Amino acid sequence: MKPLWPHQAFGLSELDRVIAEGARRICLTSPTGGGKSRILFEHLAARPSAAVYTDRKMLMQQLSGGLSDNGFQFGLRAAGHEPRLLDDLQLCMVQTEASRVAKGREVHPCEYVYIDELHKNGGPTMQGLLERHRQAKADCVTIGFTATPLGIEHMADVLIVAGTNSELRKCGALVPAYHYGPDEPDTKWIGKVKVDEGECGIPNEKRMEFAHRVFGRVAENYAILNPDGLPAILFAPGVAESIWFAKTLTEAGIPAAHIDGKNCWLDGEEYKNDSDIRDEIARRSENGEIKIVCNRFVLREGIDWTWLYHGIFATVFGSLTSYIQAGGRILRAHPGLDHVVFQDHGGNWHRHGSLNTDREWNLEFNDRIVSGLREQRLRTKKDPEPITCPRCHAIRVSGAECFACGYRHTTKSRIVLQKDGTLREVRGDIFRRRRYLDPEQKITKEWSSRVRAVRNSKKATVQSMTFAQLEASFARDHNWLYPPREMESMPIRDIDFYRKVSEVPMERLRA
C-alpha cells in the first residue's frame, strides 16, 4: 500500500488526539481527492466495532469495494442484502437503517460511527440514528467526513482540517484548474440567484429556457477548450435539462450520456440506473467513446472518475457546497494530465472563487454566511475581483497579462447572455462600494427600532430576515445609503450579519 500523504497522516493523528481529549462529535474535512476514504480505512483498522453510513447506492458500492479491498469483514445493512448482524463492522444505508429503526429494530451497537458526506447527512434522519447509537453506547464517537463542512454546526463540536488545495497539489493528489468564463446569464432574466437552496440557483421555470439559450455557447466553447475531445462532465440545472443536453449534444456529433438517481440515457435509449449501466457509461467515458457525461447532481459527490479533464458548468450553483463538490470531481490527478479545464456558463467563479483556492473553514459557517463574507470582501476591495480575458475568456486573480493567451488588458469586462440569446459586454466591477449614512442620532434610533421590530415580530417572513437583509431594506428606504456598521445594535462580528436577526444574541451586538 502507498505511504500516507502528509495531510492524511496529520488527519489520523489529530483524530487520535481529540478523541483522547474527550471529543465525541468530530468532523474531518479534506479537499475532494484528498483520500478521505484512506483515512477512514486506516482509522477503522484499529477500531473494528463500528458503523459506516452513506446515503447513496453509488457511494455504498464504492465503500463496499474499498472495505473489501482492504481486507475488512463487514455486514451490509441495506435493502436487498442479506444481513450479517454478528460482524463488528457494518456498512449502513441511511434510508434503510432509518426505516428499520422506525419498525422497531435496533441500530448496530458500536463504539464508532462514521458518516460519509456529512454536509448532506445532517438532517433529522441522521440525527435520529445517531441518538439511537448513543442510547446503545453512551460514549460512542461520531466522525463525519466532507470536503465542504458547511451547515454542520449542529453535528460536530470539533473540526479537523486535513490538508488544503495547495498542499494536495504539492503532494500530487490534485492538479491545477484553468477557469474559463465565456459568458454568464443576465440576472435580470433568470432572477436573483438563491443562495443556500440546493445545487442550482436558477428558478425551476427558467431552467429549460436557460439550457436552450446556453447550448450553442456550450458546444462552441467545448470545441475550442477541448479540441482533442478528452473526457468531460457537464452539470445541468435539472434532470430534464441534463437529458436534453445529452440528446442535443449527441445530435450535434458530440457523443454524450446522462445519469440521474433513477435513470440513465445512452445511445438513444433510457435505462434504469443500476451498477451495470453506470459501469458501462464510466468505461466508455474513460476510453473516449462518450465525450460528455451529463447530470444534474448525482455525479457531484463521491465518484472517482480520475480520468476527467473538462468540467462544464451549464448551470448556476447557488451554494459553495455544490460548486466545490461538483468541481472536485475533475481536480484529481491522473497520468498524462498536468491541469484540468473548467468552462463556466453560470458566473460561478465570480460568485464562489477559484477551485484552486485554499479555503478557511469554521464550524459556524454555512453557505449563506460564506457567500455573504465573500461579497463583503470583494465589495470593500479586501479581495480582488476576478479578471476575465476578453480574447480567450480565461479567468485570473490579478495581473495585466492573460496566463492562457498572453493578451494584455487592464479594463475588466464580462460577456452577459441575455434572454433573447444575444451577448452583451459589461465593463467594470461586479460589486461596487457602498455609500453610507452619517451615524447621527436619528439614524441610530431608527436602526435600533427596526432591529427590535424584527426580533419581536410574529411573522415568519420577518423572523427569517438576516442582518444583511435588514441593512438592504434600510438602505432602500434611504436612497440606497447604508447604515454604518459601527452604530449600536449592529453585530460585532462580520459573520453575524448573515445570520437571522433573531438568532444573534444581544451580547454580540454593539452597545
Backbone torsions as a table, in degrees:
resi	resn	phi	psi	omega
1	MET	NA	141.9	-179.2
2	LYS	-63.3	147.2	175.6
3	PRO	-60.8	153.8	177.5
4	LEU	-67.2	143.3	169.6
5	TRP	-69.9	155.6	-178.4
6	PRO	-55.4	-39.5	-177.9
7	HIS	-70.3	-30.0	176.8
8	GLN	-69.1	-43.9	178.2
9	ALA	-62.2	-39.6	178.0
10	PHE	-63.2	-45.1	-179.9
11	GLY	-58.9	-43.2	179.4
12	LEU	-65.5	-43.0	-179.7
13	SER	-66.1	-36.7	178.1
14	GLU	-68.1	-38.5	175.1
15	LEU	-57.6	-47.7	179.8
16	ASP	-61.4	-41.7	-177.0
17	ARG	-65.2	-50.2	-175.1
18	VAL	-69.9	-32.3	176.7
19	ILE	-67.0	-41.2	178.1
20	ALA	-63.6	-29.2	179.7
21	GLU	-84.6	-0.7	174.4
22	GLY	108.4	1.1	179.3
23	ALA	-67.0	137.8	-179.2
24	ARG	-127.0	-11.1	176.7
25	ARG	-128.6	106.1	-169.2
26	ILE	-127.1	144.8	169.7
27	CYS	-122.9	131.1	174.5
28	LEU	-112.8	124.5	178.7
29	THR	-116.3	142.3	174.7
30	SER	-152.9	145.3	-179.1
31	PRO	-56.3	151.6	174.4
32	THR	-53.7	131.1	-175.9
33	GLY	95.7	-1.7	-178.0
34	GLY	-83.1	0.0	177.6
35	GLY	77.9	43.4	177.9
36	LYS	-64.8	-31.6	177.6
37	SER	-63.2	-39.3	178.1
38	ARG	-63.2	-41.0	176.9
39	ILE	-61.1	-43.4	178.5
40	LEU	-59.7	-48.5	-177.0
41	PHE	-65.3	-40.2	178.9
42	GLU	-64.3	-40.0	-179.3
43	HIS	-70.7	-36.5	179.1
44	LEU	-64.9	-31.4	-172.9
45	ALA	-55.9	-33.8	-179.2
46	ALA	-100.0	5.9	-176.3
47	ARG	-138.9	75.9	-173.5
48	PRO	-69.2	-22.1	-179.2
49	SER	-85.8	93.1	-171.6
50	ALA	-155.3	159.9	171.1
51	ALA	-126.1	134.7	177.9
52	VAL	-115.0	125.9	-175.7
53	TYR	-111.0	139.0	168.6
54	THR	-142.8	166.9	-174.0
55	ASP	-124.7	9.2	-179.9
56	ARG	-134.5	144.3	-177.5
57	LYS	-61.7	-41.0	-179.5
58	MET	-62.0	-41.0	-179.8
59	LEU	-71.1	-36.5	177.4
60	MET	-64.0	-40.4	179.3
61	GLN	-61.6	-43.3	179.7
62	GLN	-67.6	-42.8	179.2
63	LEU	-65.6	-40.8	178.9
64	SER	-60.8	-43.9	177.9
65	GLY	-63.8	-41.2	179.3
66	GLY	-64.8	-42.5	178.0
67	LEU	-62.8	-43.1	179.0
68	SER	-63.5	-44.7	-179.2
69	ASP	-63.1	-26.4	-179.5
70	ASN	-96.2	11.1	171.9
71	GLY	82.0	15.7	-179.5
72	PHE	-82.2	140.8	169.3
73	GLN	-98.3	125.9	-174.2
74	PHE	-152.4	158.7	174.5
75	GLY	-99.8	157.9	178.4
76	LEU	-113.0	117.6	178.1
77	ARG	-105.0	80.5	-177.5
78	ALA	-152.6	153.9	-179.3
79	ALA	-58.8	136.6	177.9
80	GLY	87.1	2.7	-179.8
81	HIS	-119.3	137.7	177.8
82	GLU	-70.9	124.1	-177.6
83	PRO	-68.5	145.1	171.9
84	ARG	-126.0	79.3	-168.5
85	LEU	-71.7	-15.5	-178.8
86	LEU	-82.4	-13.6	178.1
87	ASP	-69.3	137.8	-179.5
88	ASP	-71.1	-25.2	179.2
89	LEU	-108.1	130.1	-179.2
90	GLN	-128.5	131.6	173.0
91	LEU	-97.9	120.0	-168.1
92	CYS	-119.4	135.8	169.8
93	MET	-87.1	126.5	-174.4
94	VAL	-54.5	-50.1	-174.6
95	GLN	-64.0	-42.4	-178.8
96	THR	-65.1	-45.4	-178.0
97	GLU	-65.0	-40.2	178.4
98	ALA	-64.0	-39.8	179.0
99	SER	-64.0	-42.6	-179.2
100	ARG	-69.3	-37.4	177.5
101	VAL	-64.6	-38.9	178.3
102	ALA	-62.6	-23.9	178.9
103	LYS	-92.7	6.8	173.9
104	GLY	103.5	0.0	178.5
105	ARG	-81.4	161.3	-177.2
106	GLU	-97.4	152.1	172.5
107	VAL	-73.8	167.1	178.0
108	HIS	-69.2	116.0	179.9
109	PRO	-73.0	112.2	-174.3
110	CYS	-147.2	168.4	-177.2
111	GLU	-90.2	-23.6	-177.8
112	TYR	-131.2	135.9	175.5
113	VAL	-122.7	121.0	-179.7
114	TYR	-108.2	134.6	-176.1
115	ILE	-121.8	116.9	177.4
116	ASP	-78.6	143.6	177.9
117	GLU	51.2	59.2	-174.8
118	LEU	-57.9	-30.9	-175.8
119	HIS	-60.9	-24.7	177.7
120	LYS	-114.6	11.7	175.6
121	ASN	-123.9	44.0	179.5
122	GLY	-113.1	13.3	-178.0
123	GLY	-82.7	-175.4	-176.6
124	PRO	-57.6	-34.6	-178.4
125	THR	-62.5	-51.2	-179.8
126	MET	-67.9	-37.4	178.6
127	GLN	-61.8	-40.4	178.0
128	GLY	-64.3	-39.7	178.3
129	LEU	-65.4	-40.9	179.5
130	LEU	-65.1	-36.0	177.2
131	GLU	-63.8	-39.3	177.0
132	ARG	-65.5	-36.7	177.0
133	HIS	-64.4	-39.7	179.7
134	ARG	-69.8	-30.2	174.5
135	GLN	-68.5	-34.7	179.0
136	ALA	-75.7	-38.8	179.1
137	LYS	-137.8	101.9	-170.2
138	ALA	-59.4	-30.1	-174.9
139	ASP	-104.4	21.5	-176.4
140	CYS	-66.4	149.6	-178.6
141	VAL	-103.4	130.8	176.1
142	THR	-110.0	131.1	-178.4
143	ILE	-129.4	116.4	177.8
144	GLY	-101.9	146.0	178.8
145	PHE	-119.3	136.4	177.0
146	THR	-165.5	152.0	172.8
147	ALA	-87.3	-13.3	-176.4
148	THR	-132.7	83.8	-177.1
149	PRO	-78.7	69.5	-178.9
150	LEU	-118.2	137.3	178.8
151	GLY	71.2	27.5	-177.1
152	ILE	-119.5	18.4	-177.9
153	GLU	-56.6	-31.1	-178.4
154	HIS	-81.8	-6.6	-175.4
155	MET	-106.4	-13.5	-174.9
156	ALA	-147.5	149.7	175.7
157	ASP	-106.9	-19.2	-177.4
158	VAL	-130.3	135.1	177.2
159	LEU	-116.2	125.2	176.1
160	ILE	-108.8	122.3	178.8
161	VAL	-100.3	105.6	-176.2
162	ALA	-102.0	78.0	175.2
163	GLY	101.6	152.4	175.2
164	THR	-119.0	170.1	179.5
165	ASN	-59.3	-43.0	-179.1
166	SER	-66.6	-36.5	177.0
167	GLU	-65.9	-37.3	179.5
168	LEU	-72.5	-32.9	173.9
169	ARG	-67.4	-36.5	-178.7
170	LYS	-65.0	-38.0	-178.5
171	CYS	-88.4	-1.5	175.2
172	GLY	91.3	12.1	179.6
173	ALA	-81.5	-31.6	-178.6
174	LEU	-125.2	163.4	173.3
175	VAL	-121.5	159.7	179.8
176	PRO	-66.4	152.2	176.1
177	ALA	-106.4	132.5	171.8
178	TYR	-102.0	119.4	-177.5
179	HIS	-96.8	138.3	174.4
180	TYR	-130.8	134.8	179.6
181	GLY	-122.1	80.5	-178.1
182	PRO	-60.2	-33.0	-178.5
183	ASP	-168.3	169.7	174.0
184	GLU	-149.0	153.9	-175.3
185	PRO	-74.2	145.9	174.3
186	ASP	-73.5	119.5	-177.4
187	THR	-65.5	-19.6	176.0
188	LYS	-66.5	-24.1	179.4
189	TRP	-89.6	-52.0	-175.1
190	ILE	-83.1	-13.8	-178.6
191	GLY	94.5	172.5	-178.6
192	LYS	-65.0	130.3	179.1
193	VAL	-70.8	125.2	-177.9
194	LYS	-87.2	126.9	179.1
195	VAL	-94.8	142.6	175.2
196	ASP	68.7	31.3	177.5
197	GLU	-134.9	69.1	177.2
198	GLY	83.2	-172.3	-173.0
199	GLU	-83.7	-10.6	-176.9
200	CYS	-128.6	128.9	179.6
201	GLY	-90.6	0.9	-179.3
202	ILE	-87.1	132.7	177.2
203	PRO	-57.6	147.9	-176.5
204	ASN	-52.1	-43.4	-174.1
205	GLU	-71.4	-11.8	-179.2
206	LYS	-101.2	-7.9	-168.5
207	ARG	-68.1	-47.3	-179.1
208	MET	-67.6	-37.1	176.9
209	GLU	-61.1	-42.0	178.0
210	PHE	-62.1	-44.2	-179.7
211	ALA	-58.5	-44.4	179.4
212	HIS	-64.6	-43.3	-177.6
213	ARG	-64.9	-37.8	-171.7
214	VAL	-89.9	-12.1	-171.2
215	PHE	-55.8	-47.4	-178.0
216	GLY	-58.6	-39.5	179.1
217	ARG	-70.1	-33.8	177.2
218	VAL	-62.1	-52.0	-177.4
219	ALA	-64.7	-43.0	-178.4
220	GLU	-61.5	-47.5	-176.6
221	ASN	-78.3	-26.8	172.2
222	TYR	-58.6	-45.4	-179.3
223	ALA	-64.4	-35.5	-179.4
224	ILE	-74.0	-45.3	-173.5
225	LEU	-82.8	-20.7	-175.6
226	ASN	-136.5	62.3	-174.6
227	PRO	-63.7	-23.7	179.4
228	ASP	-86.2	-2.3	178.5
229	GLY	64.3	39.7	177.6
230	LEU	-68.8	157.3	-173.0
231	PRO	-54.8	134.7	-177.3
232	ALA	-133.0	158.2	175.5
233	ILE	-130.6	138.8	-178.2
234	LEU	-119.4	133.2	175.8
235	PHE	-106.5	122.1	-176.2
236	ALA	-106.9	165.8	-178.6
237	PRO	-68.3	-24.1	-178.0
238	GLY	-160.4	174.6	-178.2
239	VAL	-64.3	-48.1	-179.4
240	ALA	-60.1	-39.0	-179.8
241	GLU	-69.4	-36.2	177.9
242	SER	-64.2	-45.3	177.4
243	ILE	-60.7	-42.4	179.8
244	TRP	-62.0	-44.1	177.4
245	PHE	-58.9	-46.3	-178.0
246	ALA	-60.8	-45.5	-179.4
247	LYS	-66.4	-44.3	-175.2
248	THR	-71.5	-37.4	175.2
249	LEU	-62.5	-43.4	179.6
250	THR	-61.7	-43.5	178.0
251	GLU	-62.9	-27.8	-179.9
252	ALA	-85.8	5.0	177.4
253	GLY	92.0	12.1	177.0
254	ILE	-114.0	98.0	-176.4
255	PRO	-54.8	126.5	-176.1
256	ALA	-139.0	160.7	176.3
257	ALA	-137.7	167.4	180.0
258	HIS	-133.7	142.4	174.2
259	ILE	-133.4	132.1	167.1
260	ASP	-132.3	-173.7	-174.4
261	GLY	-65.6	-23.5	-176.4
262	LYS	-114.0	-35.0	-171.6
263	ASN	-134.6	165.1	173.6
264	CYS	-132.1	153.9	175.2
265	TRP	-125.0	127.2	-176.3
266	LEU	-153.2	133.3	176.5
267	ASP	53.2	37.1	177.0
268	GLY	82.1	2.6	-178.1
269	GLU	-121.3	148.7	175.9
270	GLU	-101.9	134.6	-177.9
271	TYR	-126.5	153.5	171.6
272	LYS	-70.3	136.6	-178.3
273	ASN	-69.6	111.4	172.6
274	ASP	-141.5	176.2	-173.9
275	SER	-62.3	-32.9	-177.8
276	ASP	-66.1	-48.4	-178.0
277	ILE	-71.9	-35.8	176.3
278	ARG	-62.6	-44.1	179.5
279	ASP	-64.1	-35.6	178.7
280	GLU	-65.9	-44.0	179.0
281	ILE	-64.3	-42.6	179.1
282	ALA	-62.0	-44.8	-179.0
283	ARG	-61.3	-44.1	-177.5
284	ARG	-75.2	-24.6	171.8
285	SER	-69.1	-44.6	-177.6
286	GLU	-65.4	-39.3	-177.9
287	ASN	-86.8	-0.2	173.3
288	GLY	92.0	0.4	177.7
289	GLU	-67.6	-40.8	173.6
290	ILE	-99.2	123.6	-176.9
291	LYS	-82.8	-40.0	-176.0
292	ILE	-134.5	127.8	172.1
293	VAL	-102.6	121.5	-176.2
294	CYS	-99.9	146.4	176.5
295	ASN	-160.6	165.8	173.7
296	ARG	-88.9	-60.3	178.2
297	PHE	-151.3	-4.7	-172.9
298	VAL	-63.7	-25.3	178.5
299	LEU	-97.3	14.2	-176.2
300	ARG	-77.0	-28.2	-173.4
301	GLU	-131.7	139.0	165.8
302	GLY	84.6	-19.1	-176.7
303	ILE	-77.7	147.4	-178.4
304	ASP	-114.1	61.8	177.3
305	TRP	-94.1	76.6	-173.0
306	THR	-68.3	-13.2	-177.8
307	TRP	-79.4	-8.4	-177.7
308	LEU	-64.9	135.1	-179.1
309	TYR	-113.8	-28.6	-166.7
310	HIS	-129.7	122.2	175.7
311	GLY	-108.7	128.0	179.9
312	ILE	-113.4	115.8	177.7
313	PHE	-97.1	87.6	177.0
314	ALA	-93.0	46.6	-177.0
315	THR	-162.3	171.2	172.1
316	VAL	-106.5	125.9	174.5
317	PHE	-90.9	117.2	-178.7
318	GLY	-78.1	-14.3	-177.3
319	SER	-132.5	149.0	176.0
320	LEU	-61.9	-36.1	179.3
321	THR	-55.3	-51.7	-178.1
322	SER	-64.7	-40.7	-179.4
323	TYR	-61.7	-48.4	-178.2
324	ILE	-69.5	-41.5	-179.8
325	GLN	-63.0	-43.4	179.6
326	ALA	-66.4	-48.3	-179.0
327	GLY	-64.2	-30.7	-178.6
328	GLY	-64.5	-18.6	178.0
329	ARG	-65.4	-23.9	-171.3
330	ILE	-104.8	-17.3	-172.1
331	LEU	-76.6	-13.6	-175.3
332	ARG	-64.5	142.0	179.3
333	ALA	-66.5	145.0	178.8
334	HIS	-149.0	139.7	-179.1
335	PRO	-53.2	131.5	178.7
336	GLY	92.3	-8.4	179.8
337	LEU	-112.0	122.2	175.4
338	ASP	-105.2	-2.9	174.2
339	HIS	-163.1	169.2	173.4
340	VAL	-129.9	165.3	-174.0
341	VAL	-121.4	138.0	174.2
342	PHE	-120.8	128.5	-179.8
343	GLN	-111.0	107.6	-168.2
344	ASP	-110.5	113.0	177.7
345	HIS	-103.9	10.2	-176.4
346	GLY	-115.9	4.4	-177.0
347	GLY	68.3	23.2	-173.3
348	ASN	-71.5	-31.4	179.4
349	TRP	-62.5	-41.8	179.3
350	HIS	-64.8	-40.1	-174.1
351	ARG	-73.7	-38.0	-171.2
352	HIS	-121.8	-9.4	179.5
353	GLY	90.5	177.1	-176.4
354	SER	-72.2	147.1	174.7
355	LEU	-73.6	-8.4	175.6
356	ASN	-83.5	-12.7	-170.4
357	THR	-65.8	139.7	168.3
358	ASP	-81.8	117.8	-173.9
359	ARG	-101.9	148.3	175.2
360	GLU	-90.2	130.7	-179.1
361	TRP	-115.7	147.6	-179.4
362	ASN	-151.4	136.1	-178.6
363	LEU	-60.3	-21.2	178.8
364	GLU	-77.1	-15.3	-174.3
365	PHE	-72.9	143.8	163.8
366	ASN	-134.1	178.3	-175.8
367	ASP	-60.3	-39.3	-178.6
368	ARG	-65.5	-41.7	-179.2
369	ILE	-66.8	-46.5	-178.7
370	VAL	-61.8	-42.1	179.0
371	SER	-63.1	-43.3	-179.3
372	GLY	-65.9	-41.1	179.5
373	LEU	-65.8	-38.8	178.2
374	ARG	-65.0	-45.1	178.6
375	GLU	-60.1	-39.0	179.9
376	GLN	-64.9	-41.0	179.4
377	ARG	-65.4	-39.4	179.0
378	LEU	-70.0	-39.5	-176.9
379	ARG	-68.3	-34.9	-179.9
380	THR	-91.3	4.5	176.9
381	LYS	64.7	22.1	172.6
382	LYS	-71.9	-31.9	172.7
383	ASP	-116.8	142.6	178.5
384	PRO	-76.2	143.1	173.4
385	GLU	-72.0	145.8	179.5
386	PRO	-63.7	153.3	-178.9
387	ILE	-114.7	127.6	178.2
388	THR	-103.0	126.8	179.1
389	CYS	-68.5	124.9	-178.9
390	PRO	-70.6	-14.3	-178.1
391	ARG	-91.5	-51.9	-175.2
392	CYS	-112.8	-6.2	176.9
393	HIS	73.2	12.9	173.8
394	ALA	-68.4	143.8	-176.7
395	ILE	-109.6	134.3	179.9
396	ARG	-135.9	167.1	-177.8
397	VAL	-82.1	-41.6	-175.1
398	SER	-158.5	176.5	177.4
399	GLY	96.8	152.3	-177.6
400	ALA	-85.3	-16.8	-175.4
401	GLU	-108.9	134.2	179.3
402	CYS	-71.6	131.3	-179.7
403	PHE	-69.2	-24.4	-173.6
404	ALA	-88.6	-44.8	-175.0
405	CYS	-119.2	-7.4	177.4
406	GLY	83.0	-0.5	-179.2
407	TYR	-67.3	135.7	-179.3
408	ARG	-103.5	131.9	177.9
409	HIS	-159.7	156.2	-179.4
410	THR	-119.8	-19.4	-178.6
411	THR	-81.0	129.0	177.1
412	LYS	-80.5	134.8	178.4
413	SER	-151.4	159.2	176.4
414	ARG	-138.1	152.9	174.4
415	ILE	-100.8	119.5	-176.3
416	VAL	-106.1	129.1	177.8
417	LEU	-88.0	119.6	-177.7
418	GLN	-91.6	170.8	-174.6
419	LYS	-59.7	-35.5	-178.0
420	ASP	-83.4	5.1	177.1
421	GLY	91.5	-6.9	178.5
422	THR	-79.4	160.1	-178.3
423	LEU	-108.7	142.6	-179.2
424	ARG	-133.9	133.3	178.1
425	GLU	-85.6	130.7	177.7
426	VAL	-117.9	127.6	-177.9
427	ARG	-108.1	154.6	176.5
428	GLY	99.0	176.8	-178.8
429	ASP	-69.0	149.2	174.9
430	ILE	-76.7	-46.1	-176.9
431	PHE	-103.7	110.4	-178.7
432	ARG	-89.1	152.4	175.6
433	ARG	-63.6	143.2	179.5
434	ARG	-87.1	154.9	173.1
435	ARG	-101.2	141.9	-173.7
436	TYR	-120.5	148.8	174.7
437	LEU	-74.8	159.7	171.2
438	ASP	-74.9	137.9	-176.5
439	PRO	-76.9	55.1	-179.9
440	GLU	-76.5	166.0	-173.8
441	GLN	-58.6	-40.6	-178.4
442	LYS	-62.0	-42.4	-179.6
443	ILE	-67.5	-42.5	-180.0
444	THR	-61.4	-44.1	179.8
445	LYS	-64.3	-41.7	-179.4
446	GLU	-64.0	-42.2	179.5
447	TRP	-63.2	-48.0	-179.6
448	SER	-60.2	-37.7	179.2
449	SER	-65.1	-39.8	-179.8
450	ARG	-68.8	-36.8	177.5
451	VAL	-62.3	-45.6	178.9
452	ARG	-62.0	-40.5	-178.2
453	ALA	-63.0	-40.7	178.4
454	VAL	-66.7	-41.3	179.6
455	ARG	-63.5	-35.3	-174.6
456	ASN	-92.3	-7.8	-175.6
457	SER	-68.3	147.8	176.4
458	LYS	-101.5	-5.6	-179.1
459	LYS	-78.4	132.8	-178.1
460	ALA	-61.9	-39.1	-178.6
461	THR	-65.3	-34.0	178.7
462	VAL	-77.7	-40.6	-179.7
463	GLN	-62.1	-26.3	-178.8
464	SER	-83.5	-3.1	-175.7
465	MET	-70.1	134.3	175.2
466	THR	-90.7	168.0	177.1
467	PHE	-62.9	-36.8	178.6
468	ALA	-63.6	-38.7	177.8
469	GLN	-69.2	-37.2	177.4
470	LEU	-66.1	-38.5	174.6
471	GLU	-56.6	-48.9	-177.9
472	ALA	-63.2	-39.9	178.1
473	SER	-63.1	-42.0	178.8
474	PHE	-63.4	-44.6	-178.8
475	ALA	-64.4	-38.4	179.8
476	ARG	-58.9	-36.4	-178.7
477	ASP	-82.5	-2.7	-178.9
478	HIS	-128.4	44.0	175.8
479	ASN	56.0	38.2	178.9
480	TRP	58.4	37.4	167.3
481	LEU	-103.8	127.6	-173.1
482	TYR	-90.7	151.5	176.5
483	PRO	-72.7	136.8	179.6
484	PRO	-61.6	139.9	-177.5
485	ARG	-79.3	-0.4	178.0
486	GLU	-90.9	-2.5	-176.6
487	MET	-74.1	165.6	175.0
488	GLU	-67.4	155.3	-178.0
489	SER	70.7	9.1	172.4
490	MET	-93.2	146.5	176.7
491	PRO	-60.1	142.6	177.3
492	ILE	-77.0	-38.5	-177.6
493	ARG	-96.9	139.8	178.7
494	ASP	-59.3	-36.8	-176.1
495	ILE	-59.8	-30.5	-175.6
496	ASP	-76.5	-13.0	176.0
497	PHE	-65.8	-19.8	-176.7
498	TYR	-107.9	15.3	170.4
499	ARG	-103.3	160.9	175.4
500	LYS	-62.2	142.4	-180.0
501	VAL	-55.3	-39.8	-177.0
502	SER	-71.0	-17.0	-176.9
503	GLU	-90.5	-14.7	-176.7
504	VAL	-90.6	117.2	-178.8
505	PRO	-60.8	150.6	-178.5
506	MET	-59.1	-32.4	-178.2
507	GLU	-69.4	-12.6	177.2
508	ARG	-99.0	12.8	174.6
509	LEU	-107.0	152.2	178.6
510	ARG	-66.7	136.9	-176.2
511	ALA	-77.0	NA	NA
